[in-house]
Amino acid sequence: MKFNPIIDSAQKLFRKSSEEAPRSPDTAGMNESTVIMSEETVFEKITEIPLPEAVDRKYLIQRTIGRGAFGTVYLAEDKKIGRFVAIKQLVKSISKKKGRETYERFMQEARIGAQLNHPNIINVFALEEDEKSACIIMEYLPGGSLAAVIKNSAKFRISDSIRIFSGILDGLQAAHEVMIIHRDIKPQNILFDAKDDPKITDFGVALLPAAFGGLPDKIQNPEGAIIGTPLYMSPEQISHGKVDARADLYSAGAVMYELLNKNKIFNIERGHNFEEFRQAVLFKKPEPISEVNAPPDLSRFIMKLLEKDPKKRFQSARDALAALKTIDVKSEESEAKGQIISHNISSPSAMLEDVIRLFLIDGNISPAERRELERRSERLGFTKGQSRTIEEKVRADLNISSLKEIEEYEHAMENFLEQNETLSLDSSQIIRLETLREKNRIREDDAKSILRYLIDKIKYKRLTEKNKIIL
C-alpha cells in the first residue's frame, strides 16, 4: 500500500495500526514476545482507532514508539507544560469475553503503575478513555531498552552491570512488598531514563492477588494459560506451578546473564516451538559464565538466581540485593586490566555517538528528540557541524537514511505543501514524493512524522505572518 500524504488531519497518520497480524505463539518469537497462551487463545488484528478526545486536547502526538497485538504506544508532548510522555493505547475489543479480560488487565496495569512510586519503576501519570479505547499516560524514558543496549553496545564494565541490576532488584522489592509479581521481567521491559537509571516497565501481565485488590484469579490466571515470555520464565512459571516473588528473581537472573554474556540463557533460535523452550527451562543447565565476562562471585550469584528449585534461590529481592552489594568488583583483576569495556565511554565524541544511537534505535529522531540532541551536543562542546558529522557516521553504521537524504525529502515535501492553501498535494506530487522516499530509503513512519512536522511548521509560519500584518 503506497503512502498517501493527502489528508485532512496529519494526526490520523499517527494512528495506523500494524498491517501485520500477530503471529501464533507456538511458531515464532517465543524468546521475545509476551504471551498469554492457552488452547483457546485467538489474536485479533487491531483496528485504527482515534485517541480519546481528552488525550487530543492535552497532548501533541510526536510519533509512534511501538505497536502490539492490542494497541499502540506514542511519544507525546504535554501542550501546557512541555513534558514528554509515553501514551499506551488499548483498543477496546468488540469480541466480548476476551476483550473484556484484556481491558481489565490494562486497567490493573494502570492502577499498579500509579501506586508504585519508586525510582526504578516507570511512573504512571493518568488514565484517559472513551468508548473505543483507553490510554495510560506515563513517563517517557528516552534511554531505550536494555535489549537495545545489549544489542548495540560494547560489553559493560562489571560495576555498571551491577548498578543496573541493583536498580532492577530494588524496583522488584518495592513491587513484591505490596504483593505484586511482575511475571514478565526481560530486557525489553527494562528501560532507561535520561540519567541512564534502569526502570521496570509493563505490568500488563502482573499478578496481584484478589485479596490485595487484584482482579479475579480466573482473569489473572486463565485456565490452561502460560503467562510471560518463555525464555525468561522460571521453571515453575512455565509448567503451570505456583508463582511468587522468586519467579521474578529467576527472570532477573536470566536478564543479568544475558547482560554480561551478550547471549541469551539458552541458545534457542526463533521459530522453535513452545515445547522446546519448556524443556530447556525445566531441564537444561545454562552454560557457565566466562571469567572474562564476570568474576566468580558474580557468576555464582547469578547461577543461584537461576536455580531450577525456587527454594534454592534467594528468597527475596532484598536478600539478593544484600548479597550483590558484598561483591567487590573494584578488586577484580579483569576489570583492573580493562578487559571489560565500559558502556559509559569517557570520550565526548563517543558519548554523543551513544546518545545518537539511542535516539536512532527506531530509525528516526523526532523534533523533540532533535532539540534534546542539540542541547546535549552543545553541553559536550560540539558545533552543529561536528555534531552532524558524528550523526552521519552513526547513520552509516546503522545503514539508515543520511541527514542529506532526509533533508532532500523534507525540502521537496515542504515546497509542495506550501503551494496549496489547504496543505494538500496533487497526484503528480504524491508520485514524485513516493519515488523520492523509496530512493532515499525513508521509512513510511518517518515520512509520516516529517509530514506532520511540516504541516505544523507551515501553519505556525502562516499564523505568524498573519499576526504581523494585523499588527
C-alpha positions, 0 to 999 in steps of 0.5 A: 500500500503506497503512502498517501500524504493527502489528508485532512488531519496529519494526526490520523497518520499517527494512528495506523495500526500494524498491517501485520497480524500477530503471529501464533505463539507456538511458531515464532518469537517465543524468546521475545514476545509476551504471551498469554497462551492457552488452547483457546487463545485467538489474536485479533488484528487491531483496528485504527482507532482515534485517541480519546478526545481528552488525550487530543486536547492535552497532548501533541502526538510526536510519533509512534514508539511501538505497536502490539497485538492490542494497541499502540504506544506514542511519544507525546508532548504535554501542550501546557507544560512541555513534558514528554510522555509515553501514551499506551493505547488499548483498543477496546475489543468488540469480541466480548469475553476476551476483550473484556479480560484484556481491558481489565488487565490494562486497567490493573496495569494502570492502577499498579503503575500509579501506586508504585512510586519508586525510582526504578519503576516507570511512573504512571501519570493518568488514565484517559478513555472513551468508548473505543479505547483507553490510554495510560499516560506515563513517563517517557524514558528516552534511554531505550531498552536494555535489549537495545543496549545489549544489542548495540553496545560494547560489553559493560564494565562489571560495576555498571552491570551491577548498578543496573541490576541493583536498580532492577532488584530494588524496583522488584522489592518495592513491587513484591512488598505490596504483593505484586509479581511482575511475571514478565521481567526481560530486557525489553521491559527494562528501560532507561531514563535520561540519567541512564537509571534502569526502570521496570516497565509493563505490568500488563501481565502482573499478578496481584492477588484478589485479596490485595485488590487484584482482579479475579484469579480466573482473569489473572490466571486463565485456565490452561494459560502460560503467562510471560515470555518463555525464555525468561520464565522460571521453571515453575512459571512455565509448567503451570506451578505456583508463582511468587516473588522468586519467579521474578528473581529467576527472570532477573537472573536470566536478564543479568546473564544475558547482560554480561554474556551478550547471549541469551540463557539458552541458545534457542533460535526463533521459530522453535516451538513452545515445547522446546523452550519448556524443556530447556527451562525445566531441564537444561543447565545454562552454560557457565559464565566466562571469567572474562565476562564476570568474576566468580562471585558474580557468576555464582550469584547469578547461577543461584538466581537461576536455580531450577528449585525456587527454594534454592534461590534467594528468597527475596529481592532484598536478600539478593540485593544484600548479597550483590552489594558484598561483591567487590568488583573494584578488586577484580583483576579483569576489570583492573586490566580493562578487559571489560569495556565500559558502556559509559565511554569517557570520550565526548565524541563517543558519548554523543555517538551513544546518545545518537544511537539511542535516539536512532534505535527506531530509525528516526529522531523526532523534533523533540528528540532533535532539540534534546540532541542539540542541547546535549551536543552543545553541553559536550562542546560540539558545533552543529557541524561536528555534531552532524558529522558524528550523526552521519557516521552513526547513520552509516553504521546503522545503514539508515537514511543520511541527514542529506537524504532526509533533508532532500525529502523534507525540502521537496515535501515542504515546497509542495505543501506550501503551494496549496492553501489547504496543505494538500498535494496533487497526484503528480506530487504524491508520485514524485514524493513516493519515488523520492522516499523509496530512493532515499530509503525513508521509512513510511513512519518517518515520512509520516512524522516529517509530514506532520512536522511540516504541516505544523511548521507551515501553519505556525509560519502562516499564523505568524505572518498573519499576526504581523500584518494585523499588527 
